[in-house]
């Protein structure tokens, strides 16, 4: 019986020293939030002019042919659309 009482007392003491009090936990979370807010705004990748808000390719963005990025699918579509438009005008 005494062994159970001593073991329970040790377990209770260990649990009280490991878990922080609710007031301490609340103050820690506020400090963590304020540090995260001070870290700065999240950077958002800029969308190319050729991609619209809906994610679809836009035509006639005004970007010169020399500045089209051929790694971008929408710029490739824009290039070929311009090329085809020039070809149909030259046939006349």
Secondary structure, 3 states (H helix, E strand, C coil): CHHHHHHHHHHHHHHHHHCCCHHHHHHHHHHHHHHHHHCCCCCCCCCCCCECCCCCECCCCCCCHHHCCCCCHHHHHHHHHHHHHHHHHHCC
